[in-house]
Amino acid sequence: MSEPGRSEPGMDVAEAARQWLRDRGAQEIPHAGGSLYDHLGRVHDRLRDLGAGPDLRLAGLTHAAYGTDGFATALLDVAHRDRLRRLVGEPAEAIVYRYGGCDRGHTWRALSRTGQIRSRFTQTVEAPTAAQLRAFVDLSIVNELDVALHDPAIAREHGDYFRSVFGSWAVLASPAVIMDARRVLTF
């Protein structure tokens, strides 16, 4: 029996996730640089180009499934996490859940000092492992780089904030991601 979202036998997980996104109407949802579908694909591809592993790439492709603190539109209610887990696997879904649930106002500026992420879903605080934290940071940075590259107004309005926060995350991020951030945001 095929996984939900898979439309053809032998379809790989990333293509199944892309089909799931199309089935959820992601290509019709406006986002910086076109549609949400376009954005999610670019985040996946940038993570791939920066050397991210398959779980983080799949998380990048589906990172807005539950909405985010910066993008309220959700493709799936968080109460149905099992559906995304079956599609992309437990490790990728856990990254999506942490990323989508992050209360940025309480987390981002303090993250390099505390190593803690506050959930807007549960109002709880967790201290992820170093690998989990790196995945969260890499996805967060790559997501915002794509937005900044495709919406100059956002880049102008939030560029200083991104440079400050991402600069403080340099010790947490993978070297390729922080180098890309420095190149794109010029810090």
Disulfide bonds with the S-S distance in Angstrom:
none
